[in-house]
Amino acid sequence: MLACVLGGCAGPVSTLQPAGPAAREAAQLWWGMLTVGTIVLIGVVALWLHALRRPSAMVGPVEAKRITLLWLVGGGLLLPGFAIIALLAFGIPAGHRMLPLPPASGEAPLRIEVIGHQWWWEVHYPDTGVVLADELHLPAGQPVDVVVRSADVIHSFWIPRLAGKIDMVPGRSNLIRLQADEAGEYRGQCAEYCGVSHAFMVLRVVAHEPAAYAAWQQERGG
């Protein structure tokens, strides 16, 4: 059973095998939430077992009120308050680092436009005029801003190993930043049910070394 569970932690659609900064932040946030959740679960189970095994004892009204107040404050306020503060202290900076903020270098990232259709992806490179279907090419090691839109229904743009999900809403443009640490091939998937062929709405993502990406652009006529 453990082998089956761990087998789901790798693969082209695994968020626990990140290959870029944004995906790494999401994976670390998930591990942090899992750690806190596990600690809380162990604490609750330990208290439950203690309550089952302790001998019965009669207590007076004053002592019963004191014990009730202790559990109310400790278990109802302090414990969840501490858990929420810890997750926010960890999650807010992680979310900030995933935003498409201006790079420290000051150079604007490459911009690519992706339009979701039922049930395929239309990929535009505004700087070169290149248009692709179901393929996204980008340079490895560099931030890339992807502007996403929908031509029909709501889709969700998701490349699990590179970044989180972002909705593609008709009549609206959203922006997500991608960056692949290394050259290679990744899998994108529509993560919002959009019709009968939703499961087959797959995007092939290829990250090239910068020189190879420039050669690819030239080959495509850019």
C-alpha positions as CSV (number, residue, x, y, z in Angstrom):
1,M,0.0,0.0,0.0
2,L,2.9,2.4,0.8
3,A,4.4,1.7,-2.6
4,C,1.1,2.5,-4.3
5,V,0.8,5.8,-2.3
6,L,4.4,6.9,-3.0
7,G,4.0,6.0,-6.7
8,G,1.6,8.9,-7.0
9,C,4.3,11.4,-5.9
10,A,6.2,11.3,-9.3
11,G,5.4,11.6,-12.9
12,P,4.5,14.3,-15.5
13,V,1.5,15.5,-13.6
14,S,3.0,15.3,-10.1
15,T,3.0,18.6,-8.1
16,L,5.5,16.9,-5.7
17,Q,8.2,16.7,-8.4
18,P,8.6,20.4,-9.1
19,A,10.8,21.6,-12.0
20,G,10.5,25.3,-11.5
21,P,10.4,28.0,-8.8
22,A,6.6,28.5,-8.7
23,A,5.9,24.7,-8.6
24,R,8.6,24.4,-5.9
25,E,6.9,27.0,-3.7
26,A,3.6,25.2,-4.1
27,A,5.2,21.8,-3.2
28,Q,6.9,23.3,-0.1
29,L,3.6,24.8,1.0
30,W,1.9,21.4,0.6
31,W,4.6,19.7,2.6
32,G,4.2,22.4,5.3
33,M,0.4,21.9,5.5
34,L,0.9,18.2,5.6
35,T,3.3,18.5,8.5
36,V,1.0,20.7,10.5
37,G,-2.0,18.6,9.7
38,T,-0.1,15.4,10.8
39,I,0.9,17.0,14.1
40,V,-2.7,18.1,14.8
41,L,-4.0,14.6,13.9
42,I,-1.5,12.9,16.2
43,G,-2.4,15.3,19.0
44,V,-6.1,14.7,18.6
45,V,-5.7,10.9,18.4
46,A,-3.5,10.9,21.5
47,L,-6.0,12.9,23.5
48,W,-8.8,10.6,22.3
49,L,-6.9,7.5,23.5
50,H,-6.1,9.3,26.8
51,A,-9.8,10.0,27.3
52,L,-10.8,6.4,26.6
53,R,-8.2,4.9,28.9
54,R,-8.3,7.3,31.9
55,P,-10.2,6.1,34.9
56,S,-13.6,7.7,35.6
57,A,-13.6,10.3,38.3
58,M,-16.2,12.4,39.8
59,V,-15.5,16.1,39.9
60,G,-17.4,19.0,41.4
61,P,-19.0,21.8,39.5
62,V,-16.1,24.2,40.1
63,E,-13.5,21.7,38.8
64,A,-15.7,20.7,35.9
65,K,-16.1,24.4,34.9
66,R,-12.3,24.9,35.1
67,I,-11.6,21.8,32.9
68,T,-14.2,22.9,30.4
69,L,-12.7,26.4,30.2
70,L,-9.2,25.0,29.8
71,W,-10.3,22.8,26.9
72,L,-12.3,25.7,25.4
73,V,-9.4,28.1,25.5
74,G,-6.6,25.7,24.7
75,G,-8.3,23.4,22.1
76,G,-10.8,25.9,20.7
77,L,-8.7,29.1,20.5
78,L,-5.0,28.6,21.1
79,L,-4.4,25.5,19.1
80,P,-6.3,26.5,15.9
81,G,-5.0,30.1,16.3
82,F,-1.4,28.8,16.4
83,A,-2.0,26.5,13.4
84,I,-3.6,29.3,11.3
85,I,-0.8,31.8,12.2
86,A,1.9,29.2,11.3
87,L,0.3,28.4,8.0
88,L,-0.2,32.1,7.1
89,A,3.4,32.9,8.1
90,F,4.6,30.2,5.7
91,G,1.9,30.6,3.0
92,I,1.7,34.3,2.4
93,P,5.5,34.7,1.5
94,A,5.3,31.6,-0.7
95,G,2.3,33.0,-2.5
96,H,4.0,36.4,-2.9
97,R,7.0,34.7,-4.5
98,M,4.7,33.0,-7.0
99,L,3.3,36.3,-8.3
100,P,4.4,37.6,-11.8
101,L,6.3,40.5,-10.2
102,P,8.9,42.5,-12.2
103,P,12.2,40.6,-12.2
104,A,15.1,41.9,-10.2
105,S,17.1,42.2,-13.5
106,G,14.6,44.7,-14.8
107,E,14.4,42.9,-18.1
108,A,10.8,42.1,-19.2
109,P,10.1,38.3,-19.4
110,L,9.2,36.6,-22.7
111,R,5.4,36.9,-23.2
112,I,3.3,34.1,-24.7
113,E,-0.5,34.1,-25.2
114,V,-2.5,30.9,-24.8
115,I,-6.2,30.6,-25.8
116,G,-8.2,27.6,-24.5
117,H,-10.7,26.0,-26.9
118,Q,-12.9,23.0,-26.7
119,W,-10.7,21.0,-26.6
120,W,-7.3,22.3,-27.7
121,W,-4.7,25.0,-26.9
122,E,-3.9,27.9,-29.3
123,V,-0.4,29.3,-28.5
124,H,0.7,32.7,-29.8
125,Y,4.1,34.3,-29.7
126,P,3.3,38.0,-30.2
127,D,6.9,39.0,-30.8
128,T,7.4,36.6,-33.7
129,G,3.9,35.9,-35.0
130,V,4.4,32.1,-34.5
131,V,1.2,30.2,-33.8
132,L,1.1,26.7,-32.5
133,A,-1.6,24.1,-31.5
134,D,-1.2,22.0,-28.4
135,E,2.5,22.9,-28.0
136,L,4.2,25.5,-25.9
137,H,8.0,26.1,-26.3
138,L,10.0,28.2,-23.9
139,P,13.6,28.9,-22.9
140,A,14.8,27.0,-19.8
141,G,16.1,29.0,-16.8
142,Q,14.2,32.2,-17.7
143,P,10.9,33.5,-16.5
144,V,8.1,33.5,-19.0
145,D,4.8,35.3,-18.7
146,V,1.8,33.4,-20.1
147,V,-1.4,35.4,-20.8
148,V,-4.3,33.0,-20.8
149,R,-7.8,33.5,-22.2
150,S,-10.7,31.3,-23.3
151,A,-12.6,31.3,-26.6
152,D,-15.7,29.4,-25.3
153,V,-16.1,28.0,-21.7
154,I,-14.0,28.2,-18.6
155,H,-10.8,26.2,-18.8
156,S,-7.9,25.9,-16.4
157,F,-4.3,26.2,-17.5
158,W,-2.1,23.9,-15.5
159,I,1.5,22.6,-16.0
160,P,1.9,20.7,-12.6
161,R,5.7,20.6,-12.6
162,L,6.2,24.3,-13.5
163,A,3.4,26.2,-11.7
164,G,0.0,26.2,-10.2
165,K,-3.3,26.5,-12.0
166,I,-5.0,29.6,-13.3
167,D,-8.5,29.9,-14.8
168,M,-9.1,30.8,-18.4
169,V,-12.3,32.8,-18.3
170,P,-14.2,34.0,-21.5
171,G,-13.8,37.8,-21.9
172,R,-11.0,38.1,-19.4
173,S,-7.2,37.8,-19.6
174,N,-5.2,36.2,-16.7
175,L,-1.4,36.1,-16.2
176,I,0.8,33.3,-14.9
177,R,4.6,33.1,-14.7
178,L,6.4,29.9,-15.7
179,Q,10.0,29.0,-15.4
180,A,11.6,25.6,-16.1
181,D,14.8,24.9,-14.2
182,E,16.1,22.6,-16.9
183,A,15.5,21.8,-20.6
184,G,13.0,18.9,-21.0
185,E,9.5,18.1,-21.9
186,Y,6.6,18.7,-19.5
187,R,2.8,18.0,-19.6
188,G,0.1,20.6,-19.4
189,Q,-3.5,19.7,-18.7
190,C,-6.8,21.5,-18.6
191,A,-7.8,21.3,-14.9
192,E,-11.4,22.5,-15.2
193,Y,-14.1,20.2,-16.6
194,C,-15.0,21.8,-20.0
195,G,-16.9,19.2,-21.9
196,V,-16.9,15.6,-23.2
197,S,-13.2,15.7,-24.4
198,H,-11.9,17.5,-21.4
199,A,-9.5,14.6,-20.4
200,F,-7.8,14.8,-23.8
201,M,-7.1,18.6,-23.6
202,V,-3.3,18.1,-23.1
203,L,-0.6,20.6,-23.7
204,R,3.0,19.5,-24.7
205,V,5.5,21.9,-23.1
206,V,9.1,21.9,-24.3
207,A,11.8,23.8,-22.5
208,H,14.9,24.5,-24.6
209,E,18.3,25.6,-23.6
210,P,18.5,29.4,-24.6
211,A,20.6,28.7,-27.7
212,A,18.3,25.9,-28.8
213,Y,15.3,28.1,-28.2
214,A,16.7,30.8,-30.4
215,A,17.4,28.2,-33.1
216,W,13.8,26.9,-32.8
217,Q,12.5,30.5,-33.2
218,Q,14.6,31.0,-36.3
219,E,13.4,27.6,-37.7
220,R,9.8,28.6,-37.1
221,G,10.4,31.8,-39.0
222,G,10.7,34.2,-36.0
